Every structure is written in structure tokens, then in C-alpha cells.
Amino acid sequence: MTRLPPPQTSAVPSPSSIFMPPTSSSPGTSPERPTSTTVQPKPTPLPNRAPETEQEQQGQDDQDQDSDHKDDDTFPLPKLRLHIQDVTHPGASRFLAAVNASTILAQSVQTVLRLLYVSPHRKAHEEEEENDAPDEDASAPTPAGTGRPAKPHYTPPPTRSVTLVLEDMPGVAYTKGTDLDDDHKEIHFSLGYIEGIRKAPDGSTGDVTGAYEIEGVLVHELVHCFQYNGRGACPGGLVEGVADWVRLGARLGAPHWRRDAVPDRWDQGYERTAYFLEWLEGRFGRGTVRRMNEELRVRKYKQSEFWTGLFGHDVDVLWQEYLRTLKKDGRD
């Protein structure tokens, strides 16, 4: 019986050729033909940057400087709260429509602190430059024994919280400490007053929503949360004058205020005293009201010592000089 040869079969492939990807060809072997003819592109080099002009360089330096100092005038904030006793009152509706309740208090507190104090974030050399800068009037006096104006410090009162209470009450607004702890302040703001704020006619420029007056009142009342009063001995007219001076500095003066009105006395209060303080700020240099506030922090107010120590003159002398400037400008 003739044995037939075994049937022809395919060669058994090597396992490595099935489960392992091909690698670079060994010497003497031909690489597999590529399935694509795509050639990897060569990267294009970036063009050389044109040299900056002097103006561009200065602009960049200013931008960098602004970035470095953008937080110089910020202050830590206390807890801020809002309480509306009657949300159905028309004054409540107007308040909520006129201002952003979540930001108006924080912005106003920053405004007050920036005008009354030096920020803790201000660089030391900048603070010294501000105090060393010559005043417009070289005759500006300095406190006895110091040779230079008193340096304002970041030392506001330890106010821990401020609660804005919107309620239906007579008057405009008032500020007080809570019965439990005077470090917690309450600002009571009349809903009726907010409702009655005059609106500008349609199509005219002005405070259409009442936001300007609302913010102005808030800034005034917030000053009372952060100012000093000479251990309780400071005249009420000066306390209120400082509050309206801050409002002036924030460019929130009320439309009915008159700069040309001649007050009866220096401590008449509110905008009348505020304009006197503004004159002192121009007469003795920027930071004058800050120094006054600092003096009211460190010692009890005594009129002669306070004014003579800061300005070298009694307040009555300064007041008469201020009145002469009003008459000179035709405001009598």
C-alpha cells in the first residue's frame, strides 16, 4: 500500500508576529512599506520680536506697577448684614432696584476706610513718601516735638460687624452700637425716606433710581462706625462734619448742599463743617483729616490743645481765615 504524502498546510505563524507590533528593521532586512506617504512637517521658527519702543516699554512698566499696587488701598472688612423689616414697603422695592445689595455695603466701607486711614497693604516706602511730600503751604505746622505732621496709622476701631436695617421710621438714618456689644454696629435707614428720594425727570441726566443718595447716606452713616470721637468729648458738629467730608471725598455730596453758604460757626455740623474740613485739607495738605482722626483716637478732645497742636492756631483763627476766603470768592 502506497503511503500518500501529508496535505499541504500553511506555515504556523510565530506568536510574536501576531501579538507584538513591528519594530525598526534589523540590519540587512527590508522595512515594511509604509501605508501613508505623509511626511512630518518641520516646525516653522517664530519670527524675531521687534524691539519695544520707549512708549511701549513705559506702558508695560506702568501696567506692571499698577498690578503690583492694585491691592494697596484695600482693607479687611467686618461682617456685613442686611435686614429689611418689611419687604413689601415701596422703599424696600426701590432700594433693591437701585443698588446691588450684595456689594453696596462692602464698597462703601472700603470708601470710608480709604479716606480715613492708610491701608495695611500700602508699602512702607509709599506711606513715607506721602507723608514726606511737601505741602502746598510750607507754613503748615507740625505737632510739637515731632518736626513733621503726625503719621496716620491703620488703626480703625475694632468694629466686628455692621448691620443695615431698613425700617419704616421717621427721619433719615442713624447709627448705634448693639446693646450687647458696641463693636457690633447697626445702621437704621428709613424706608419712607428711600421711597421719597426725588427722581430725575425721564430723559434727563441725574440720579434716576435714587442710588446716588442711597450710597451717600450709607457712606455718611458708615463713617460713624469707623471714626474716633476724642474719648467721647469731640463736638457733635465735628463728628458729623467728618462724616460729610468723607461723603464729599467720595463725590457723593447731596444735590442740595451749597459750598457758597456761609455757616454761622465752625462746628455747625454736616456739610457746613465738611466744607471747612475740605478747606483745611487744601490749606495744610492731603491727609489733614486723617491726622485729625488719629489725634481723636489717641487722646481726649480738648479744643485748644487739639487745634493748636495740629495746626499751630486755635480753631477760631482758622475759621476766620476760612470765612475770608469765602468772602474773597464772592460767597458772602
Secondary structure, DSSP 8 states (H G I E B T S, - for coil): --------------HHHHHS---S--TTS-----S------------------HHHHHHHHHHHHHHHHTTTT-----EEEEEES-TTSHHHHHHHHHS-HHHHHHHHHHHHHHHHS--TTS-HHHHHHHHHS--SSTT----TTTSS-----S------EEEEEEE--SSSEEEEE-SS-TTEEEEEEEHHHHHH-----TTSSS-SSSHHHHHHHHHHHHHHHH---TTTTS-HHHHHHHHHHHHHHTT---TT--TT---SSTT--HHHHHHHHHHHHHHH-TTHHHHHHHHHHHS---HHHHHHHHHSS-HHHHHHHHHHHHHHTT--
